Amino acid sequence: MSVLERVRLNEQAESASVREHESMRTARDRLKRDLVESLGLSAVAAMATDENTDKARGEISVACQAILNSKEYSDVDAENRELLVRQVLDEVCGLGPLQPLLDDPTVTEVMVNGCDELFFERDGELFPAERVFDSADQIMLVIDRILAPLGRRLDKSNPLVDARLSNGDRVNAVAVPVAMNGPSVTIRKFSNRITSLEHLVELGSVPSWYAQLLAWAVKARKDIAVAGGTGSGKTTLLNALSCEIGERERIVTIEDSAELRFDAHPNVVRLESQDASLEGTGEVTIRDLVKNALRMRPDRIVVGEVRGAETIDMLQAMNTGHDGSLTTLHAGSPAEAVSRLVLMARFGMNIPTELVEQQIATALDFILMSRRMADGTRYLSSLTAVEQAEDGGVLLRECVGFDEVSRTWSLVREPAFVSQCVREGVLGEAEVDAWRLSCA
């Protein structure tokens, strides 16, 4: 087959796909219109806002099936009838084209780029959705349906919104004129499938000996910063590490959007920052929460992510008796993590870089890197000890190395705390000897 013939076939396939899409859109609009005429606008509106969603969907489904059985829809085959009913149900009672993606447990993130593009992430890879939004107005309607229960709104006067749904999903929405291609929505779905280091071992994200070392580090109350890029699994890893905290300890968690789960822990206080109201009042920042946490008698402070002035407060907390604290930050390497911590700490307090580095060197014990590979898989990569150099600066010593090509780990240097824990009786000598053999 010649190149010209292949091009013509592709054009014909695309043209057929467009015609099918338009045909389904026309049939869907006609079915919605007939549904309103049959039941009445007030009845449909009442069903759409009914808290008993299953009941409302059942009633509307029956009505749609009855309408489709009429002669006016004789041109719609059985397979497309079921699809039409599902789409109308999603639009009336749900979130339109987003609903099947949000209902799919294998989908981890959903992205809307205007009315012509809708993508989703599954197993770390991006895929285009089969159905997109019909118009910008439809997107805004769905955004309003998402934000209304939260008391938030998105419009030209307030074109940026970052919110958390009741189920833990994080939503970011951007409206025109900021969004040039039309309203944009990003929904990161909350996943409670990974709740421990053992689950990460089962997934192949970390070997068992490495997971054991991290569990010991948490048990030994070492201050750990989890660093990595966007979508590398930092929050998931932080949640897994937090599960190693003993039940007799009091934990205070601080997040922009509450995602950490401590369902089995008996003594947890979960704090979440708050944006200012439409009147410009009521804002509670991460820094405010970190300062307040120090007055709550915490054994451990877990900050979902440091990204600004709160960094200096977090470092000071680690240096004033709150050992075993955990946090995350965006960085591509341990050295970059230190540089970012210095920069962010200086946002909160205008002090010399040398003094900030001294704070970091004495506050942090380890920097744990989380890595997302090109194929979408996620790994716990290197573990680097943070020490104080002779000049008072930061000295980084790699303890666990990670080879990205072979995707293998190696123990470069045994952390000093392991032997110390044996001497203090925190760890048994036999279990440590067995661990050393497993990672040799």
Salt bridges, closest charged atoms under 4 A:
ASP29 OD1 - LYS32 NZ 3.86
ASP90 OD1 - ARG57 NH2 3.29
GLU91 OE2 - ARG28 NE 3.08
GLU91 OE1 - LYS32 NZ 2.45
GLU91 OE2 - ARG131 NH2 2.26
ASP104 OD2 - ARG122 NH2 2.69
GLU109 OE1 - ARG188 NE 3.52
GLU121 OE2 - ARG372 NH2 2.95
GLU121 OE2 - ARG378 NH2 3.73
ASP134 OD1 - ARG25 NE 3.93
ASP134 OD2 - ARG28 NH2 2.86
ASP155 OD2 - ARG153 NE 3.30
GLU249 OE1 - ARG221 NH1 2.34
GLU249 OE1 - ARG300 NE 2.84
ASP256 OD2 - ARG307 NH1 3.16
GLU259 OE2 - ARG170 NE 3.19
GLU272 OE2 - ARG164 NE 2.53
ASP275 OD2 - ARG152 NH2 3.27
ASP299 OD2 - ARG297 NH1 2.76
GLU305 OE1 - ARG307 NH2 2.99
GLU305 OE2 - HIS330 ND1 2.65
ASP313 OD2 - ARG287 NE 2.53
ASP375 OD2 - ARG407 NH1 3.14
GLU387 OE1 - ARG397 NE 2.88
GLU404 OE2 - ARG371 NE 3.34
GLU414 OE1 - ARG436 NE 2.85
ASP433 OD1 - ARG436 NH1 3.39
